[in-house]
Amino acid sequence: MKIIKKNLILLLSCIFTITIQAQNDEDWRYLENAVGEIPDEKYCDQPYVVIAKNNDWVCVLTTGPGTESQKGQHIVASISSDQGSTWSPLIDIEPSDAPPSSWVIPYITAYGRIYVFYTYNGDNINTLNGKPLRHNTELGWYCYKYSDDSGRTWSARYRLSMKKTTTDYINPWNGEVQLFWGVSKPITVGNSMYFAFTKMAIHPQDMGEGWFYKSDNINTERDPEKLHWEQLPDGDKGLFETSLGLTQEEHNIVSLSNNDLYCVYRTAEGYPAESYSRDGGHTWSVPVFARYQDGRVIKNPRACPRLFQCSNGNYLLWYHNNNMKGYKGFRNPAWISGGIEKNGMIQWSQPEILLFGEVNKRMSYPDLIEENGSYWVTETQKEIARVHAIDAELLKGLWGQGIDKTIIREGLIWEKKNIKRKQRFSSPGLPGLAEGSFTIELLININKLIPGQILLENTDSLGNGLSIRVTPKRTIELSLKDGDVTSAWDTDPGMVKTGIQHIVLVVDGSANLITTIINGKLCDGGRYRFTGWNWFDAKINDVNGTNYLNILSDFNGEVIKIRIYNRYLLTSEAIRNYKSGK
């Protein structure tokens, strides 16, 4: 056990010392290639956007002159008239010299009024048991304001009534002060509005459970004093499940086609939880860890898994595809999964990389903007918040996984079939990884997995180039060597078996990532490791080795088909090729 732990620590240490240095100028997924930067005072969080009645984008966010939860934290707005490229100076919704205001979420009514809901430390609670509080921004009152001029000015403050429940009575103030915050952008269900929030028993942030506010007249009633408010679920206990661990927080919701509700939230167990309500939020199904359509559990550290519903009725889930526990889990890359409603449930696709940055970057708390068939996301790294244009084709691929079964031809530079013995071929020439990417797709019939056996290689006398071989773990490993630098990554243990197997090895030179897709399933590490993907050393560029490809050097099996692409294949494209074979 000590050796295993030591190796894990060594692996993580190596991962965090890699720096992405590839050419990313043309890759919209790269963090630095944002269409615009949202202004802030230094710290910035939850940059959420609504499109106003005059078509301006109104972004509200939490900001301040220090770091998170320091003095001066407050909520602001900024306006863009050019789809996020440029933004107005910050507009105070609450001033910085007032009690802290935080975690603002916006909602636009049917008649165009913009409401914001936020945590406000109205009693200016700054001590606990006579000691100063480091975190005084997840407690106080739930408040709201509104704007009738597209975010330029804001109304007086109003307070939501929050009923006291079991969670409150066991907090350090015995319910006299309430602990809560929200990341859930409000949604419209019929004529009503809902949003989720998390109440906590432990300060500053733990033992959370989900609660929901509903207003059935906010879209018609213009007098804020006459709004109806209902706090759900019924009873004294919010949405949680004891077996999913102590940490259950950052609940956020979407609605289904029949107005049922679906909630996702983070845990500290390495997996997000999900639950359904069939009665408008009054009761909820027992939360379970969220799963892909194929039944495998979705991985996510203690980071926000954000839900979105698109105008086409489909769904998106932002998360991070690793199950490192706690806050230290990777928040880079950001992954996206597509959801389709079927029989009253959301079925989640295999994911794609949505955004990536240098390895030490951490991005979270996104929002989705959709306008005239185009998509954008916002994200924050806590000191910088940006807007990114998203390729709509990537999202269409997620929603259509398994439907289109035609072979991908774009970027295909080499293809061979029915190789039953050792053969040598002229190499098609692989792109340099400083500027390009490549994918190797194999349909093979494996008689026996014998460690050390080689399926394919182009290495020279110094070992430069690439090789694909069987490891002692009976996995398939891709190894890259360029001069003194070597990187390798293999398929998840147990994923590759004897018999006919479809294996796709994707080397993404822009993100410096290797991903593998086995029989239409993206490797995610399973129970054996935190991730099924990994960074490779950015110093690796040329992996052509020799001008030849040696196939089946000593492999116990045959190649039914091999394809090489001079670009990275998307997960959806790899699945498409797999389905074409079936």
N, C-alpha and C positions, 0 to 999 in steps of 0.2 A: 504493500500500500504506500509506503514512504517513497519508493521508487516511482510509482505512478504519479503521486503528487508532485515530486520533483520534476518529472518530465512535463507535466502540465504547466508548471510555473515557468519552465524553460521555454516551452512553446509560446506562451503568452508574452514572455519577455522579448522573444524574437519578433513576434508579430508587431509589437508596439514600437520597435526600433526601425521598422521599414518606413521609408518615406516615398510617397508617390512622386515620381519625377517625369512621368510620361507626358507626351504632347496631348493636351486635352482641349485644344483651342476649338475644335469642331464638335465636341461631345456635349450635348445639352444636359447630360446627367451630372456633369462635373459641377461641384458647388460654386466654383468661381465664375461659371458661365451663366450666372443669373441675369434675368432681364432687368432687374432693379433691386436696390437696397432700400429697406424701410428705415426711416430715421429713428433714432433713440437717444437717450441721454448717456448711456453706457451699457447698463444692464437692459435686456429686453426679453420678453417672454410672451408666448401665446399670441402671435400676430394673426388675428382672425379678420376676415374681410367679408363685407356685404356690398352688393351692387345697389347703389342708391337709385331713387326714382329719376334722377337726372343723368344716370349712367356712370357717374363717378364711382370709383372704388373707395370705400371707406374702411380703413384698417384701424382696429382698436388693439391696444397692447398694453402690457405692464412694463414700466420702465423705471429707471432711477439712476442716480449719479454713482452708485457703488455697485456691489454685487447683490445677488439675490437676498431679499429680506433685510437689507440695510436701510438706514435712515434716508428718507426722501423718496421711497418707492411709491409710485402712484400710477394711475391709469390715464391714457392719452389716446388721441385719434390723429390720423394723418390721412390725407386725401390724394388720390391719383386720378388724373383725367386722361392718362395714356396707357391704361392697362398695366400699371405697375412699374413702368420705366422710371418715372420721377414722382416725387411725393412732396406734399406741402410741409411747411414747418409743423412741429407738433402742436396740437391743440389740447390743452388740459381739459379732461373730463372731471377729474378731481385734482386739486393743487398738490404740489409736492410738500408744502409746509403744513398740511393737514395731517390727521391720523392716516396711517398707511392704507392705501386702496390697491387691490391686486386681483389678478385672475379674471379679467374682464372678458365677457363673451357677448357677441352682438346678435340681434334679431331684427329683421325688417318686416313690418306688418304688411297686410294686403293693401293698405292705403299709403304706404311709403314712409311711415314713422320708423326711426331706428331706435330700438331700445338696447341698453347694455345692462348686464347683471354682473355683480362683482362682490368680492369680500371687502368689507370696510371695518377697520378696527375702531368703531365708533366710540367705544368707552376708553380708547387709548390705553389698552392693557399692555404694560411693558415689563411687568415683574411677575414672578411666580414664587411663592414662599419667601418673599423678600429679596430674591435674586433677579438680576436683569435677564430679560428674555432675548435670546439671539434670534428666535423666529417669532415674530408678532404679526405675520401677514396671512396666516391660515386660521384666523379667529376673529370673532366680532359679530357683525350684522351682515345679512345678505341684503344688498341694496340695489337700486336700479335708477337710471336716469333715461331721458330720451332726447332725441333731436328731430326737429321737423324741417331742418334746412340742410339735409344731407351731410350731417356731421360737423357743421361749422360752429354751432353753438349748442349748449346742452342745458337741460332743465334743472330744476331743484332736485334734491335727492329724496327718494322714497325708500321705505324699508319693507322687506318681505317678512311676514310673520313665519317663524320657524318653530314648529312644535318640539318640545323637549321629549326625548325618547331614551331608551336604555343606554345607548352610547353616550349621551350627554351626561347622564347621572353618574357615570363612572369615570368621567374625565377629571383632570386635576382640580377643576373649579366646581365639581359637582353640579354641572349644568348651568351655573350662573354665567359662565362664558361658554360659547359653543365653538367647536373646532370644525372647520369645513373648507372646502374649495371646490371649484368646478373647471373642467376642461371641455365640457360638452356644449358645442354650439347648438342653440335651440332649434327645434324642428317644428314644422307645421304638420299636424295630423287632422285631416278634415278641416274644421274651422278653428281648432284649438292649437295651442303652442305647448310643447313640452321641453324641458331640459333636465339633464341629470347633474347631480353633484355628489360629493363624498363627504360624509360626516365621520369624525374620528374620536376615539376614546383616549388615545395616547398622544401627548404633545412631544415633539412638534408634528409628527406625521406617522401614525401607524394605527392599527386596529380600525381600519376604515370599513364603511359599508355604504351602499348606494341608495340615494334618495332622488326623488323626482318632483319638480314643480310642474303644475299644469294650470293654464289659464284658458277658459273656454270662450272668453269675450275680448281678448287682447286685439284681435283683428278687426273688431268693429267699434269697441268702446274707446273714445278719445279722452275721457276723463280718467287720469291714472288713479284717482281715489275710488273709482267704481270698478276697477278690475277685480275679477274673481280669481282666487288662488286656492289651489288644492295641493296638499303635500302627500305624496305616495311613496311607497305602498301603504296599505292599511296596517294599523297596529303600531307597535313600538320597536320593531326591528326592520332595518333596511335590507338591501340586497347583498347577501354574502353567503358563503358556504364554509363551515368550519374546516372541512377536509382540505380546502385549497390554501390553507396557511393563514397566518396572522394578517399579512398585508393584502388588502383588497381595496383598490382605489382607482381614481380617474375614470369613473364610469362615463360612458358616452353612448348615445342611442341613435337609431334610425327607425323608420317605420316600414312595415311590409305593405303589400298591395291591398290587403284587407284592413289596414290600420292597426294590426298587431304591432308590438314594439320588440326590438331586438337590442340588447345591450352587450357591450364588450368592455372589459376593464383589465388593468394590470394587476399582477400578483408579484411576489418575490420568489416564486417557485421556478421561474424560467418559462412560464407559459401564460398567455392571456386567458381570461375566463369569459364565458358567454352565457346569456340567459334570455328567455322569451317571456313576454307578457301577452296573454290572449284576452285580457279584459281591461285594456286601457291603463295599465300600470298599477292596478290595485293589488294584484298578486303576480308572482314571477315563478318560473320554473327553477328547480334547483340548479345553481350555476355549476358548469363543468368546464374543463379546459377546452378551448376552441380547437377544431380540427379541420384539416383539408377535406375535400370531397373524397379522397382516397382513404380516409380514416386516420391518417397520421396526425399527431398533435402538432399544433403550430407553436413555434418557439419565439419567445420574446423575454428580454430581461426586465428589470424594474424600470421600464420606459413606457411612454404613452403609446398604446395601440389605438390609432385614431380611425374611426368609422366615417364613411361618407356615402351618401346616396346621390346618384347622378340622375339627370333629367330623363334618361332612357329607362329608368327603373332598376338599373343594376347598381352594384355596390363596390366600394373599394376599401381595403384595409391596409393602413400604413403600420409597419412594425419593423423589427430588426433581425429576425431569423437567426437568433442564437439564444441559448438557454443558460448563459452565465447568470448566476443569481445576484441580486442586489443592484445597486446603482453603477457598479463598475462594468456591467455588461456593455458590449459594443453598441453604440448608437450610430454606427457608420459601417457599411452602407445602410441607407433606408431602402427597405423592400416594400413591394406593393403586390397585393393579391386581389383578384377580381371575384366578386360574389354574384351569384345568380340565385334568385328565389325559386324554389321548387318544393311543392307540397307544404308551403308554410314555413320552410326552413331556408337559411342561406347556405349555399354550397360554395366553398372557397377553392379557388384555382391554385395551381402551383404558382409561385411568385416570380417576379422579375426584380432586378435592381432598378430602383427609381432614381436615386441620387447617391453620389459618393464624393468623398473628399480625401484629403490626406489622412492617414490612419489615425492620427491623434484628434481628429475633428469629431464632434458629437453634435448631432442635429436631432431636433424633436419638436413637438407641439405644432404640427403642421395644420394648414387649412387648405381646402380645395376651392378653387374658383372656376366656374364653368360659364362660358359666354359664347353664344353663336357657334357651338360645336367645337370650341377650343377649350383647353384645360391649362390651368396653372396651379402650382402649390406654393404656399409660403412655408418657411421653416425658420427656426432660430437656433443659434449656437450659444445663446445666452448673452453674447456681446455683439452679435450682428444678426439681423433678420433679413431675409431675402425673398424674392419672388422668382420662380422658375417656370418657364414654359415647358409643357409636357407634350411629348409626341402622342397624339390621339391613337395612332396605330398600335402603340404598345398596350394601351388599355383595351382596345378592341381584341387584340390577341388574347389577353387574359380572359375576357368574357366569352371568347369563342374557342377556348381550348378543347380539342377533341372533335370539333365539328368539321373543320377543314382538314382533309387527309391527303392533300396533294404535296408532292415533294418540293422542298425549297431548292430553287435553282440559283437564286441571286448569290453571287460570291463563290459558287462551286467551281473549284479549279482543278479537281482531280477526282476520278472515280474508277474503281475496279471491283470486279465481282468474282466469286467462286475461286478463291485462292486456297488450295488444299495442301500446299507444301511450300517450303522455303523458296522465296523468289526475290529478285532485286529489280527495282524499277527506277527510272530517272525521276528525280524529285521535282515536284512542281515549283519549288521555291516558296518558302513561307515569308510573310511580311516581317519586317523588323518590329519588335514589340514597343519600341519608343514611339512609333507612329501608327502601328496597326495591331491587328488581332488575328487569331486563326481558330478554327474548330476542326477537330478530328472526330468523325462519326464511324463507329464500327458496329456491324451486325455479325456476330461471331457464334460459332457452335463450339462450346467448351466441353471437351471430354473430361479433363481433370485440371484443377488449379494447382500447379506445382510452383512453389516459390522460386523466383529467379528467372523463370521462363519469359522470353521476350516475344511480344506480339509484333512490334514495329520499332524501328530505330533508324536514325540517320547520322549516328555519331561518328566523329573522326578518331584518329589515333590518340588524341588527347582527351577524348570523351566529350568534346563539344558537340552540341546538338540536342536532340530530344530522344527519349526512349519511353516505350510503354511496356510495362512488365508486371508480372505477378509478384506481390509482396509476401513475406512470411505470414501476414494476417489473412491471406487469400483474397486480397483486394487487388484492384488494377491501379497502378501508379503511373502518373505522367511525371517524368523528370526532365528538367531544362538545365542546360549548362552553357555558359558563355564565358570563356576564359576562366577566371578564378571564382566565378559566382555560380552557385547551383541553387535551384529551388525545385521542390517536388510536392505533389499532392496526390492523394489517392481517393478512390471511391469509399463510401461508408462500409464498414465491416458488415458482412452478411448480405449486402445488396446484390453482388454479382454471384451467380450460382452456375452450376454446370447446365449444359443444354444451350439453347439459342438465347442470346442476350444482346440487347441493344444498348450500346454505351456511347455517350456523347461527352467529349472532353473539350471544354470551352476555355480558351486562354484569351482573356479580355485585356489587351495591352493598354487601354486607356485607364481602366480602373485598377490595373495590376492585380487582377483576381482570376483564380481558377475555379470553375464550377463544373460539376459532373451531373449528368442526367442518366439514370439507369432505368430502362424499360418504361420511359415516360414519367419517371419520378425524380425530381431534383433532390440530390443528396443534401440532407440538413444535419448530418451528424448522428441522427437517431439517439439511442441511449448511450452511445459509446464516446461521443465527443461533443463539444459545445456547438460546433458548426460543421456543415458539410462543404463549405467553401473556404478559401484561404487566399491571402495575398501572396504574390511572389515578388522576389527582389527586383526593384525597378532598374537595377544595373543590367539586368538581362535584356539583351536586344536581339542579337543574331543567334537563332537556334537552328540554322540550316545544316551545320555540321558538314557532311559531304554532299555531293550532288545526287546521292542515291537514297532510296528508301528500301531497307531490308525488312521484309514482312515474313512472319512466322519463322524467325531464326531457329527457335527450338520449342515452339509452343505446341501444347497437346490439344489441338483443335483445328478448326478451319475458319477462314474469313469468308462469310457469305457476301458481304458488301462492305466497302470502305469508301468514305467520302471525305474530302478535305476542302474546307472553305477558307477564303482569305479575309474573313471577318468573324466576329463573335456571333454565334447564333443565340437568339433569345430562347428562354426556357420554352415559350410557346411554340417556337419554330422547331426545337428539338422534339417536342411532343408530337408536332405535326408529322415530322419524318417517321417517328416511331409508329404512329397510327397508319401511315401510308403502307408500311410493311405488313401490319396486321391485316 
